[in-house]
Amino acid sequence: MFLTATGVQFLCRRRPVRQIFMPGSGSTILSMAGITMAVAIPSPTILFAAALFREAAKDWANLAA
């Protein structure tokens, strides 16, 4: 998850706020879908992917604020 956070910070360094919020929103939606799938289909891989999307969404929101 640290690598995800670092990658998001490098990608968003000089972008306007609007360009930061759009991928952050998408990551939040993918994270929630992944958590729903992980509950329905017990899969650690899906749960791990959902956690990475959540981390990316959190970092995009922190950088935009």
C-alpha positions in Angstrom: 0.0 0.0 0.0 2.9 2.3 0.6 3.9 2.0 -3.1 0.4 2.8 -4.1 0.4 6.0 -2.0 3.8 7.0 -3.3 2.8 6.4 -6.9 -0.4 8.5 -6.5 1.6 11.4 -5.0 4.1 11.4 -7.9 1.3 11.3 -10.4 -0.7 14.2 -8.9 2.1 16.6 -8.0 1.3 19.4 -10.5 -2.3 18.6 -11.5 -5.3 20.8 -11.0 -7.8 19.8 -8.4 -10.4 18.6 -10.9 -8.0 16.2 -12.4 -7.2 14.8 -9.0 -10.9 14.3 -7.9 -11.9 12.3 -11.0 -9.5 9.4 -10.5 -10.1 9.6 -6.7 -13.8 9.1 -7.3 -13.2 6.2 -9.6 -10.9 4.6 -7.1 -13.6 4.9 -4.4 -16.2 3.3 -6.6 -13.8 0.5 -7.5 -12.9 0.0 -3.9 -16.5 -0.3 -2.8 -17.3 -2.7 -5.6 -14.2 -4.8 -4.7 -15.3 -5.0 -1.0 -18.8 -6.0 -2.1 -17.3 -8.8 -4.3 -14.9 -9.9 -1.6 -17.9 -10.4 0.8 -19.9 -12.2 -1.8 -17.0 -14.3 -3.2 -14.5 -15.0 -0.4 -11.3 -14.1 -2.2 -8.2 -12.5 -0.6 -7.0 -11.3 -4.0 -10.2 -9.2 -4.5 -10.0 -7.9 -1.0 -6.3 -6.9 -1.5 -7.2 -5.1 -4.8 -10.0 -3.2 -3.0 -7.6 -2.2 -0.3 -5.2 -0.8 -2.9 -8.0 1.2 -4.6 -9.0 2.5 -1.2 -5.5 3.7 -0.5 -5.3 5.4 -3.9 -8.6 7.1 -3.3 -7.5 8.4 0.1 -4.3 9.8 -1.2 -6.0 11.5 -4.1 -8.5 13.1 -1.7 -5.7 14.2 0.6 -3.7 15.8 -2.2 -6.8 17.6 -3.6 -7.7 19.1 -0.2 
